[in-house]
């Protein structure tokens, strides 16, 4: 099995609903997002996927989040804008473009990330 990983980032603000603590207040993150694609075979050129295609699919999704107040976005309005829900949103969007998506990792800082996969 071959795995290809690409990274992207976005900056955005949010506040967590039904949460007691610092994160209930408006705050922001510089999120780092990793997309992992899995392939059993390589193409005729020896590649699983062109990195440019993988980056383009990820970038097209995270650009919709960049410099936004996440609580106001339609797809997050009725759910908590947690890293877990953001990871699932990104996964669903990228998967529509590239079927071999394995997982999405959403890092809200250097030490904390949420992973979404359908495995």
N, C-alpha and C positions, 0 to 999 in steps of 0.2 A: 504494500500500500504506500502510495506517495502522498505526502501532505505538503501543500503550498500555503504559506501564511503571508498576508499583507496587512499593513497597518495604516491607520488614518487617525485623525483627531478632530475634535470640535470643542468649542467653548460654549457653554450655555448655563442658564440659571434655572433653579427650581426650588420648590420647598415640598417637603413630604407631608402628606395628609394623614391625620389620625396618628401622629407620632409625637412623643414627648421628648424633647431634647433640642440640641442646637439645630438639627436638620429640619425642624418644623418651621424655621424662619427662612426667609429668602436668602439663598446663597448660590454660589456658582462653582463650577468645576471646569478644568481643562481635561476633558475625557480623552483617553486613548482607546481606540477600537482595533481589535485584531480579528480578521476573518481567516478561518482555516478551511481549505478546500481539500477534499480527499479523492484520489484517483487510483484505480487498480492498474491501469495501463497508461502508457505514454503515447502521444501522437507520433506520426511518422518522423517528426523532427526531434523526438526525444524529450518533449515537454508534456507536462500534465496540463498546464494552462499557461498562457502568456501572462506574465505579471501585470502588464498594462491593462489587460481585460479585467483581471481580478481587482486591481486598484480602482478602475473606472466604475465598476459595479458598487464597490464600497463607498467611494467618494460621492456617487450620485445619491446615495441614501443619507450619509451623514451631513451633506450640505444642507439638507432640509432641517437639521437640528442646530446648525451652527449659529451662534449669537441669538438664540431664541430663549424665551421664557417657556420652558417645556410644559408647564401646567396649562398653558393656553392652547397648545397644539391639539387639533381635533382627535388624533389617535391616542392621546394621553389624557385627555380632559376627564374622562370617566374613571380612570385608574390612577394609581399612585405612580408618579414619574420616578420610580426607583431605577437603579442600574439594571436590575433583573428585567423589568418591563421594557426598558430601553434596548437591552440586548435582544429580547424577543422581537421587538419591532424591527430592529435592524436585520435580524436573521430572516424574518418573513419577507422583507423587502428585497434583500440581496438574493435570496433563494429563488425568487421569481425571475431573476436575471441569469443566475448560474446554478443549475440544479445540483452540482457536486459540492455545495456548501456543507461543511461538517459542523462548524460551530462559530459562534461569535463571542468574543470576550470584550467586556466593557470595563475599563479601568477608570475609576473616578479619582484615584491618586496612585502613588507608586506601590502601595501595599495592599490595595483592596480592589477586587474585580468580581464581576458576575459573569457567568458563562451560560449561554443558552445553546442547546443542541436538541435535536429530535431523536437521537439515538436511544 
